[in-house]
Amino acid sequence: MLPKIRSVQVIETAPGGINLLVVKVETTEQGLYGLGCATFSYRTATIKNLIEQYIEPLLIGRDVDRISDLWQLMHQNAYWRSGPIENNAISGVDMALWDIKGKMANMPVYQLLGGKLRDGIPVYQHADGGTIEELIDNVEKYQEIGLRYVRCQNGIYGGTPFGEPPKQAAKGAQIGIYIDSPEYMQNTIKMFEKLRSHFGDSLEFIHDVHERINPIEARRFCKEMDQFRLFFLEDVVSPENISWLREIHNYCTTPLSHGELYVNNNEWHNAVIDRSVDYLRAHISDIGGITPALRMAAFAAEFGVRTCWHCPPDLSPVAASALINIDLAIPNFGLQEWSGVRTYDFLQQSKGHDADEALHEVFKNMPEYGNDGFVYGNDLPGLGVEIDEEAAKKYPPAHPVTTWTQTRNFDGSLQTP
């Protein structure tokens, strides 16, 4: 008899100073369980409540092998569908069920998807700096450890520190992070002029606009960025303005990536069909886990669109392993973002050295960077990653008001972050 779901537990932890939410699905078979990621760092308490109050009672006693059926059941059970809260809750269970299926088969998840199409996963990392000299220094450090793709930012995504509005802002403007879009665009162009002058064509460069300029500005900005031959330019518009991508794509030659804020299929279907996006950048837990990610990748493959899944520090190592397993098996993989806190020692000066140690204390068997430009899976059954629940308790989450998303224009109006 196939095992059934016995319990659905939620584990909260913040070993790197960022809230992570891991779901543990236990089965009626002794010792058989799976782990999944339900991390939405800024709303973890809400997702935890949803899983404990509604998802667990829905699933107890059901067969663990019916992954697609259970995904659809969770998706439609509340009647109103989609959204990051529901999708993250579903994701935690969905990944855990894939983890269980892999353990039952004694195979890593990528083997269940047809086996390897590649042996290593090329990744990119984030380089930033308060000055161009500092940025160049950080890029060189990445180059020394084998990276061939680097995302470059000068002051993250631009803007003032969170707080009182600058003198240039309108009278009565609220506290926040203030963005001067023309200045940001000019500074970014100057940054890449210096980067290309210093590195030539020895590296592939990426830049993330983070939807902080309006679509009219984005069209002109992308055209001006053509000269720097970027690997791609990310999120030049918000999901609400995705219909602009076709206009922008036809106006420039720079490849465009989009999608870390996707939560609904309707947000990306037309962009893929129109071929107005080159790389899909979905956040796997926000779209609902492995099951919808596989559907997204398969749909995009028919139109020549490739993947570059979002993988920041606010995604648990369980989800990172899920991404690597998907990357190994799908035909239209493009590139993989990789979080520095998991692998790069020199970044610990800015992130806090203990963050990496704490993450490795809580999570075991994480996919690792090979110091050659590639990340490799662990080849253990399922997703392979394990969690030390006692160690996780040492790093409780915090729930402050989120400030970095309170971005504004100089007239005082809110700007998408």
N, C-alpha and C positions, 0 to 999 in steps of 0.2 A: 504494500500500500504506500502511495506517495505521502511524504510528510506534509503536514498542514501548518498554517501560521498559528503559533501559540501566543506570541506577544509582539508588540511593536513599541520599543523603548526609544527615548530621545536622550542623547548625551550632549550637553552644552559644555564648551570649553573655549578658552582663548589663550593658547600657549604663546602665540606671537603677538599678543595684544589686540587681536582681531577676533570677533565672535565667530565661532564655527559651530555648526549643528550637525551632528552625526546621528543617523537612525540605525538602530540595531533590530533586525527582524529575527526573532527566535522561532524555531520550528518544533514540531512534536518529536523529531528525531534527536536523540541525545547528542549534544555537542554541535549540531548543525545550525548555523546562523549566518546572516549576511549583514554587511555594512553598506550604508548609502549616505550621500551628502544632501542635506536640506538647507544649506547655508544661504541665508539672506541676512547679512551681518547687521543690518539696521532695523530688522523686525523679527529677530530670533524668538523672542518671547511669544509673539503671536503665532508663529509657525509651530512652536512646541505645543501650545494649547490646542491648535487645530488637530495635530496628530494624536495627541492623547485623548481629546474629548470626542473626536468624530472619526478619524481614520482608523485607529486601532479597533474600536467596536465593530466597524464595518468589515474588517479583514479577518478577525479571529475565526479560526476553523476552516478557512478557505485553502485550497490547494496551492502550494508554492510554485508549481510549474506553469501556472496560467498567467504569465507576465502581461501579455497584451490585453487579456480580458480584465485583469485587475487594474491595469492602467486606465482603461476606458471606464471601468466602474468608479474609480476614485474621481476621475475627471468629470463625470456627469452626475455624481451622487448629490451634490449640493444644488443642482439645476443650473445656476449661474456658473459659467465656466471661464477658465483661463485667469491670468493674473499671477504676479510673482508669489503671493502668499500660497495660493492653492498649488501652483506648479512646483514650488520648492518642497512642500509637504509630500506631493506625489513623487518627486524626484528621490527623496530619501528612501522611500519604499521600493521604487523601481530599481535603483542601483543595488539595493540590498538583495532583491530577488534575482538579479543577474549574478550577483556574487554567490548566492546560494546555488544557482544552476551550474555555475562553473565548478563549485566545490563538489556537487553531486556527480558531475562528469569527470572530475579530477583533471580539469583543463583550465588554463587562463581564458578569460572572456573572449579574447581575440580569436581563439581557436573555434569557439562557438559561432563566430561571425565568418568563418571560412578560412581562417589561417592568415599568416603574414603576407602582405603585399610589399612590405619593406622591412628592413632589419633594424634601423634606427630612426628616430623621429627628430628631424632638424627643428631647432627652436630659436626663438629670439628673446632677448631680455631688454629691460628698460634702462637707459642711461639718462641721467639728468645732471644738472649743475647750476649753481648760482651764477656762474660766468661761463663763457665759451671755453676758456682754458680748463676749467674744472670739468666741463662736459667732455672735452677731448681726452682728458686724462682718464676719465671713467670708461670711455669707449675703448681706449687703448688697453685697459685692463681686461675688458671682455675679449678683445682680439687676442690677447696673450693666452687665454684659456680656450681658444678654438672657436669662439662664436663668429659666424659669418653674417648674421642678421642682428641688427641692433635698432631698437626704437629710441629715437632721440628727442628729448624735450629740454627746454631751457626755462626752469622755474615751473615744472610740472605742466599745467595747462594754461599758465598765465593768470594774471589777476593779483589783487592785493591780498594780504592775509585777512582772515575773518576778523571783523571788528567794525568800528565806526567807519562811515563812508569817507573817502578821500575828499580833499578840498574841491576837486573838480566836479564832484557829484552835485546833483540838484539839491536845493534846500529841502530839508524834511526827509531826505532819503533814509531808508532803514539800514540797520546793521547787516553786514553780509560780506561776501567776496565780490569785489568790483572788477569788471572786465572792460578793457578798452580794446575792442576788436581790431580796429585799424593798426594800433600799436603792436598787438599780438602778431598779426599777419606780417608786418614789416620785420619784426624781430625774428620770426621764424625763417623768413627768406634769408636774412643776414646770417642766421645760424647755419643754414645748409650751404650757403656760399662758402663759409669758413670750413665746414666739415668736408665738403667735396675738395676744397683746395688742399686740405691736410691729408685726407685719406685716399683721394682719387676714387677709383672704382674698385678698391680692394674689399669694400664691405657693401652689403645691401642695407639701405636705411629705410626706416619706417617712422611715421609720425602720427600721433593721435590728436585730432582737433577736439575731440570730446564734445561735439555738437555745440560749441560755445560761440559760433558765429552764425549769422542768418544765411538762408539759402542764396540770396543775391550775392553776398560777400563770398560765399563758398565757391560759387562758379568762377569768379575772378581769381580767387586764391589758388584753386586747383590748377588753373591754366598757368599761373605764374610759377607753380611748383614743378611743372613739367621738366624744366631745365635740369633738375636735380636727380631725375631718374630713380624715384623712390620705388621700393618693392611694393608698397601700397601706402595710401593715405586713409586713415581710419576715422569713421563716424564724422564726416564733414557736415552732416545734418542730423537732426533728431529723428526718431521713428515716426513722429507726427508729420514730418516733411519728407518722407521717403520717396514720394512721387517726384521730388526734385532730382533724385539721383540720375534719372535718365537724361535730363537736360544737362546736368553737370558732366556726366560720363561722356556724352557726345561732344562736349566742348573742350575736353582735355584728353591727354594720353596717359595720365597717371592712373594706375590701377586703384580701385576704390574697394575698401572693406567696410562692412557695416554689420551691426546687429547685437552688440552686447546687451542691449535693452529689450530685445525681442521677448515677448511672452505669448504671442498668438501667431498662428500660421499666416493669417491675412496680412501681417506686417512685412512679410518677405516674399510671398509667392510671386507677385507681379514683378518685383525687382529682379528675381531670378529668371522668370520667363522673358522679360525684356532685355536680359543681359546687361542691366545697368549697375550691377554689383559684381565684383570679381572674386571676393572672398566673403564668406559668411562667418560672422564673429560671435555666434551665440554663446551665452553663458549657460552651460548644460543644466544646472539645477533650476534656473529660471524658466527654461522651456519644459521642464518636467522629467529630465533624466535621460538615460541611455536610449530608451525606446523611441521617443520623439527625435532625438539626435540622429539616430540611424535613418529615420524617415526623411529628415531634412537633408542629410547628406545624399541619400539616394535620389531624391527629387532634384537637387542641385546638379548632380553628376550628369543628368540628361541634357543640361544646358551649358555644360563646360564651366560651371562655377565651382570653385574649390573651397575648402574649409580652412579656417584658422581660428579654432575655438578660443574663447576668452578663458584665461587661466591666471587670475590675479591672486594675491595672498588671501583674499576673502573667498576662497574656494578651498575646501578641505583636501588633504592628500588623497582621500578616498575618491573624490571627484577627479583629481589630477590623474589617478590611475585609470579611471574610467575613460578619460580622454585619450590616454596613451593606447589603451586597448582598442579604441575605435580607430585612432590614427593608423595603427598597424594594419588594419584590415580593409579600410575603405579605399576605393580607387581614386577618388578626387581629393585626397588630402593635399593641402598646400604648404602649411607651416604651422607651428604650434607656439603660442605664447607660453612662457615658463616663469614661474615666480622665483625671484632671487632669494627669498628667505629660506628656500628649500636647499639651495646648492652653492651659493656664492659667498664665500667668507668675507671678501673685501667690502661687501655691502653692509655687513653687520655693524660697521661704525655708525651708519646712519639709522639702521633699523634697531640697533641694540643687539649686542653679541648674544645675549641670552635667548633671543627669540628663536634662533636656529636650534640651539640646544634643547629648548623647551619643546619645540615641534617634534624633534626626534625622540624626546622622552615620551611623548604622548602617542605618536604614530610610528608604527614599525613597518618595514618592508616597502617604503615609498619608492616610486620610480626615481632613478638618479641620473644626473647629468654626467656624461662620460668624459668631460674635459676635451672633447673633440668636435663640438658643435651639435651633438646628438644626445637625446634622452633615451634611455632603454627601460623596457618593462622589467618586472621582477620574475615573470614566468611562473608564478605560483598559481594554484587553482583559484578561480574566481577573479576578483580584483586584487587579491594578494595582500592588501593593506590591513593591518590590525591596529586596534586601539587599546591602550592601557587605561582602563576606566578609573583606576585609582589615581594615576598620574594626571588624568584629565581634570579631576576634582581640584587639583592644586592651582588651576588657572581658571577661576570662575569668570564668566562674562560680565561686562558692564553694559548699561543701557542708557547712555547719555543722549541728549538731543543732538541729532546729526547737524553739523555746521557746514561741511564742505560743499553740500548741495545748495546752500543758500547764496547762489550767485546772482548778481544783478548788473545791469547796464548803468552807465553814468547818469541816465535820466531817472534812475530809481526803480525801473521795471525789472522784474525777474527774468533771468536768462536760463535756459536749460543747462544743467551742469555737465 
